[in-house]
Amino acid sequence: MEVRNSPIGVFDSGLGGLTVVKQIKKLLPKENIVYFGDTARLPYGSKSNETVRKYSLEIARFLEKKGVKLIVVACNTSSSVALDLLSQEISVPVIGVVKPACKKAVSVTKSGNIGVIGTRATMNSGAYKDTISSMNSKIKVIQKECPLFVPLVEEGMTDGEIVEMVVRYYLESLRGEIDTLILGCTHYPIIKHVIAKYVDGDVRIIDSSVEVAREVHELLKREGILSKGETAREDAFYVSDFPQRFEEMAKLFTGENLKRVGKIYLE
Amino acid sequence: MEVRNSPIGVFDSGLGGLTVVKQIKKLLPKENIVYFGDTARLPYGSKSNETVRKYSLEIARFLEKKGVKLIVVACNTSSSVALDLLSQEISVPVIGVVKPACKKAVSVTKSGNIGVIGTRATMNSGAYKDTISSMNSKIKVIQKECPLFVPLVEEGMTDGEIVEMVVRYYLESLRGEIDTLILGCTHYPIIKHVIAKYVDGDVRIIDSSVEVAREVHELLKREGILSKGETAREDAFYVSDFPQRFEEMAKLFTGENLKRVGKIYLE
């Protein structure tokens, strides 16, 4: 099989990375996806860097064996702490979600004050801060960890008083201080409307899933391995566990029902 | 070594089971503990029964190898779905948290209406409902899953407007309907004061960790294997990952700093 007809591998700690799949399919409808969600071992955001690296490498090797032409690390935590390791160990190109979002934020900020929100592990890694500084050292980055956003989204609590109050609790210190806000977690696009309402219309919100899809497009074009849609294939989805409410969750992130879902133990 | 001098094994998906350790040590200060917290793979509450059973058996075998005389399954989810399997596969007695709490609740209820709160997996298992019904089929059990309580506690949000609002969100339907409420999760004792304030003083709140400590005492006495404190030993704590904020979390659940903590991969 020609490389250009190979699928794109995408992984996340759970189903949140399906927001990335959705954007890739929207921009590149001829591409096929092999997705892995580590639903048995999520969340990564509260784990040590060592554990996240170990799990990420296991998954990347699994995708490599599936013959993917490119791996997208849709998990912000993995992108922040495991990307260098994966680039060394894996034979196909590896793209994380951090850099594309930073590039976009740096290009649109006028005040030079960018906010980034994410899990505790992502924020502690300093990956967003470091990446933005390497692009433009004059930009000020204000980070804020928001550990309750993921459980709120997974509870389906995407509207109403409680989510509004939690948004205010976390983002109060950023309000009025920034003109650009990076959503540094694949779950956050689901509550983007609540965040946007609170920070008000002047703040440009950067959704990593949209930016990473653009990066995928550029890389495939540059390498000459964009699919021409010559072979009819289906996307394949693997998870390490079928969690409670699997279907509801998948629908929340993709807007549709998933076909061809398999369960894999990596150990 | 005589069996009575062997330690008691306690495990949980994370550090929440330390609330059980605290109660055992309070009631039985001469006993030694070997604790295992599966911090790399928590939470169990949103995983499938099959996965929870697999993980629980791995941990119970680890504790068995450590020479424990008894295993306490401090995790409500494991107690609900894996207790029968462990009792079959493990050579020492195994005690879960469900039965002791149910026994207490059945003995104190006057109205015959008992509320139970816990994770989604614990509630879906129906373990509390079935156990109470087997003790007294006339008692009405009202279950309510509260998936946000664990992340709130782990975020250290144990007081204030947000936790009060989430408590009201989940418990509104129970208020006035019950006279006894079982806290069916090892994290919940940490926000017991908020729950108690909301459901008002007439509701008797049953803390499983207190009840399971009593059950441990009875079993050791019955079997003649209560420690006489003849050998000086230290408690040992194992986790599958040192999560972010490990020390803060341990302190939250035990009120003190943990000594002798080791990290173990079970795979």
Interface residues (C-beta under 8 A of the other chain):
Chain A: T39 A40 R41 S46 K47 S48 T51 R120 A121 N124 P147 L148 V150 P151 L152 E154 E155 M157 E161 I162 M165 V166 Y169 D241 F242 P243 Q244 R245 E267
Chain B: T39 A40 R41 S46 K47 S48 T51 R120 A121 N124 P147 L148 V150 P151 L152 E154 E155 M157 E161 I162 M165 V166 Y169 D241 F242 P243 Q244 R245 E267
